[in-house]
Amino acid sequence: WGASPRASISLEKAARVSALMQGRSFVTPQDIKDVGLDVMRHRIIPTYEAEAENINTDEIVRRIFEKVDVP
């Protein structure tokens, strides 16, 4: 199961906070990656197939961020 549209809103807000804490008024792709695991981990439910292969939610989120190219 995937994350809802509200998850992307939470991800964006958390990334803004991350940028602000680093003294920036803009978000970078690294900000998204820095907060992504914490924001998304409880919003994604592994399939039975993933569980059978011992792939947990953290691994799924990591793989997503590895595969998505930075614009």
C-alpha positions as CSV (number, residue, x, y, z in Angstrom):
1,W,0.0,0.0,0.0
2,G,1.2,3.5,-0.8
3,A,1.2,6.8,0.9
4,S,-1.8,9.1,0.5
5,P,-1.7,12.6,-1.0
6,R,-1.7,13.9,2.6
7,A,1.7,12.2,3.0
8,S,3.2,14.4,0.3
9,I,1.9,17.5,2.1
10,S,3.5,16.2,5.3
11,L,6.7,15.5,3.5
12,E,6.8,19.0,2.0
13,K,6.1,20.6,5.4
14,A,8.8,18.6,7.1
15,A,11.3,19.4,4.3
16,R,10.5,23.1,4.8
17,V,11.3,22.8,8.5
18,S,14.5,21.0,7.7
19,A,15.6,23.8,5.3
20,L,14.6,26.5,7.8
21,M,16.6,24.8,10.6
22,Q,19.6,25.0,8.2
23,G,19.1,28.7,7.6
24,R,17.5,28.4,4.2
25,S,14.2,29.7,2.9
26,F,14.0,27.1,0.2
27,V,13.9,23.3,0.1
28,T,16.5,21.1,-1.7
29,P,16.1,17.5,-2.8
30,Q,18.4,16.6,0.1
31,D,15.9,18.1,2.6
32,I,13.3,15.7,1.1
33,K,15.6,12.8,1.5
34,D,16.6,13.8,5.0
35,V,13.0,13.7,6.3
36,G,11.5,11.2,3.9
37,L,12.0,8.1,6.0
38,D,10.6,9.6,9.1
39,V,7.6,11.0,7.3
40,M,6.8,8.0,5.1
41,R,7.7,5.0,7.2
42,H,4.3,4.7,9.0
43,R,2.3,5.5,5.8
44,I,3.5,2.6,3.7
45,I,2.4,-1.0,4.3
46,P,4.5,-3.8,2.8
47,T,2.8,-6.4,0.7
48,Y,2.8,-10.1,1.7
49,E,5.4,-10.7,-1.0
50,A,7.7,-8.0,0.4
51,E,7.3,-9.4,3.9
52,A,8.1,-12.9,2.6
53,E,11.4,-11.5,1.2
54,N,12.1,-9.7,4.6
55,I,11.7,-6.3,3.0
56,N,10.4,-3.8,5.6
57,T,8.9,-0.4,5.2
58,D,12.3,1.4,5.8
59,E,13.8,-0.6,2.9
60,I,10.9,0.3,0.6
61,V,11.2,4.0,1.4
62,R,15.0,3.8,0.8
63,R,14.5,2.1,-2.5
64,I,12.0,4.8,-3.6
65,F,14.4,7.6,-2.8
66,E,17.2,5.8,-4.6
67,K,15.2,5.3,-7.8
68,V,13.6,8.7,-8.1
69,D,15.8,11.1,-10.0
70,V,16.5,14.6,-8.6
71,P,15.2,17.2,-11.1
